Amino acid sequence: MEFEIEAVARALYSAEDDAHVWEHEPELIRDKFREHARTALALLAQHRRQEPYDLQAVAFPYAA
């Protein structure tokens, strides 16, 4: 799981407009992005556990 957290943290960091080299950032900054990554991965897991939506076709009484 630590590998996934680190990979997501790096991806979030590199998406920033002013991103520099990950390895040169202070540990405080990298920890902030790791926390964001943990949150993102937890939300993704929660989303995947939800029941899939009913994909049945819906009939409308009028044509659009």
Secondary structure, DSSP 4 states (H G I P E B T S, - for coil): -HHHHHHHHHHHHHTSTT---GGGS-HHHHHHHHHHHHHHHHHHHHHHHSPPPP------SS--
